Amino acid sequence: MIKKIPVIDLKQGQAVSGKSGMRDTYTPLRTVFAPSANPVEIAQGLKLNGADEMYIADLDLIESQGHNINDIRMVNTILPVLFDGGVKNCESFEFFLDFAYKVIVPTETLESIDEMKKIFEKFPKERIVISVDVKDDELLSKHMDLTLSEFKQIMIELNPNEIILLDISGVGTEKGYNEKLLEEFSELKDKLIIAGGLNKDSLVELESLGIKKVLIGTSLHSGEVNLLD
């Protein structure tokens, strides 16, 4: 069975939801797992329903508008957290390790490939998750001028344990997975965690293609998809 890793985004102490990465329009998350948008309550509800880890993005940190780091630490005592705080370099990666059991290294915020290589030299692969952030079928990065194909070659060389393929254009849309993106990274299939816009049908398709893990937010929190089905 394909593993579903629940997703929440945090903004000003609340879990929020929105579409296609337009973060200024996000509103408090309504979820079947808790009566409020409190991340600790949501984590408790997820654990009761069979989750054994979860993904959290701190939108305030990523946008350099504050942080929710203490909420992350608290949630990590309930469920192990894969944490995206907008790692820029080896130093910020090391800092976040105190708050979560795995830290995301996203192409959106990473300063350079050299910094990513430093992370792999210094820390165990078990605690590193690369996030290939894609918008409109191009690599999303504030600091690196690379194509998807060029970044894929770097991934082949570094050989991480886990690689998230995040189609930001699909977030919150439930339109299904990005077939073109998956095809681009097909030779790394055993390492992939697919994310962005997933719905019930796409989970069946991805499982048939041999994908082992997905990140899932909107369709899970609405109740359309069950964690353990």
N, C-alpha and C positions, 0 to 999 in steps of 0.2 A: 504493500500500500504506500502511495506517495505520502511523504511527511509534510504536514501543513504547519508552518511556523507563523503564529499570529503576529500581526503588526499593529503598533500604535505610533502616532506622531504626537510629540508634546509641544505645547506652546503655553507659556505663563501658567505652568502647573496643572494644565488640563490636557487630556487626550483630545485631539481635534481631527476633523476629516475634511477632505476637499478633493478637487480633481486636477489632474494634469500638472501638479507641481505649482499651482498658483497659490502660494502660501499665504498671501495677504487676504485671501477670501475664505480661509479655513474657519470652520465653526465647531463648537464642542461636539465630540463624538457621541452618537447614540448607539449603544451596543446591547446585545442580548445578555452579555456577561456581567453587567453591573447596573445599578440604578442611577449612576452618575458618570461623569467623565473623569473621575479621579483615577489616576493610573494604578494606584495600589489596590483599589477595589476591583478594577478590571483584571489585574494580575491574579488576584485571589479567585475571581470567577473563572478565569481561564484554567487555572490549576485544578479547580474542582471539576472541570469538564475535560481533563485529560492532557492539557498542555504540559510539556516538560522543558520548554524554553520559549522565549519571545524576542522579537526584534523591536527596538525602540529608536526612533530618530528624534533628536532634540532640535527642533526647528529654530529655537532661539539661539542656541549655540552655533548652528550652521550659518545663520544669518548675522552672527555677532551682535545679537540683541539681548544678551543675558544668558541664563542657563537654567536647566532643571536637573542639575547633577545630583542633588540630594534625593530627588524622587527616583532617579535611576538606581542609586545605591539601595534605596528601600525596596524597590521592585526586585532587584537582584537577589535579595534575601528570600523572596517568594518563588521566583522563577529565574533561572539563569538568563541573562540578557545579552543579546547581540546588539551592541550599541553603536549607533551612528551619531557622533557629535561633531562631524565635519573635520576629521583628522587632516592636518596640513603637513605634518612632518613627523619625524621619529620622536621628538620631544612630546608633542601632544598625544601621540599614540601611547607612550609610556604613562602619561598622566591618567588617561582614561582607563588603563588596566586596573586601577584601584577601584573602579566603580562597576565593572561588568566582566563577565567571564570570557567574552569574545569582543573584539573591537573591530569595527568596520573601517576599512581604508577606501574612501570613495574617490573616484576620479574627479568628481565635481570640485572638491576642495584641496586635493593633494597638490603640494607645491612643485614636486618634480619626481621623476622616476628614480633619481638618486636617493631621495628620502625614502621611497618605498623599499629600495634595496637595503637601505640601512635597517629598516624595520625587520626585514627577513633575516638579516645577519644577526640581529641582537635578540630577537624574541622567537619562541616556539611557534611553528605554523599552526598548532592547535588553537592559538588565541588570535589568529589573524584571519579576517574575511575580506577579500577584495570586492568592492562594488563597482561594476562597470555601469556607470550612469549614462543613459542614452536618451536624447531628446530629438525628435524628428529624424530618427535613424542616424544620428551622428553622436560621437563621443562628447559628453558634456564635461567640460573642464574649464575652470577659471584660469589655470596657470600653464597647462600643457597643450601644445598644438600637435595632436596625434590623431590619426584615423583609427577607426575600430580595428582594422586589420593590423596596423602597427602595434596597437596596444595588445592585441591577441598574441602576437609573437613574443612580447615581453612576458605575458602570462605563461606561455609555454616554457620559457627559459626559467622563470622563478618557481613554477610548479607549486602554486598554493594548494592547500587542502580544499578550500571552498571559494567559489566565485559567484557573487550575486549578479545576475543580468537584470538590471532595473530599467524598464521602459517607463520613464517619467511621464511621457505623453499619455500613457495608458492608466496612470494611477487614478483610482476612484471611478473609472469608467465602466468596469466590468465587461469590456469589449473583447476580452480574450488575450492570449499571449501573442507576442511579436514573432511571427514565424521567420521573417528575414533575419532578425537578430539571433534567434536560436540556431539557424542554419550557419551563420557566420562563426559561431563558437562551438559547432557540433563536435569537433575533435576533442573538446574539453568537457564533453557531456557528463562524465562521471563526477565532476567537481561542481556542476552548476546548481544554483538555486535561482529559480525563475520568479520574477516579481513584476508587478505592474498590470492592473486591469484584469486579473484572473477571475473567471467565473466557474460555475460547476462543470460545464462542458469542457472547458479548457483543461481542467484537472485530469479528466479521463484521457484526453488526447495526449497530454504531457506524460502521463504514466505509461501509455502505450509506446511512447518514444524512448522510454528508459530513464526519464528524469526522476530523481529520487526525492527532491525537496523543492518546496515553493514557499514564498512569502505571501501571506494572504491577509487582507485587511477588510475592505468594504463588504465583500460577499460573506465573509465570516461573521463580522459584527452585526450584519442584518439578519443572520440566521439562515440565509440561503444555503450556506455550506456548513456542514458539521465537522468538527475537528477530527473525529475518529472514524468517519465513514470511509 
